[in-house]
Amino acid sequence: MAGHYTTAEAAEQATQWRRLLSAGAAEVTPITIRSWAFRGHLQPCGLDEHGHPLYAHTDLARAELATRSRALRLVGIPEQTGAPRAAAHA
């Protein structure tokens, strides 16, 4: 199923996104994906042939974004407070 991930595949995809922002410091594990589902950040969109949950790409992206700032703070990366400011012109 294109755009649908098992728990392990979802963890791998979310880890790739987090590592882009954390210079390789952050990782998302399958336990984290299950926690997001348990806490309501991520809803399964179906089941695989073994009856395990599948997660949609867009739902995974939303859950990763919703939990990102806290996760990055935990690995020592400060939260951005806004868009970068343009340099002042003289």
LINVENJO-V362030 format. One record per helix or strand of 2 or more residues. SS is the DSSP state (A for helix, B for strand). FROM is the first residue (numbers start at 0). TO is the last residue. Records with the same first field share a line. If there is no record, write none. Layout:
SS->FROM-TO, FROM-TO
This chain:
B->3-4, 45-46, 52-55
A->6-21, 29-37, 56-73
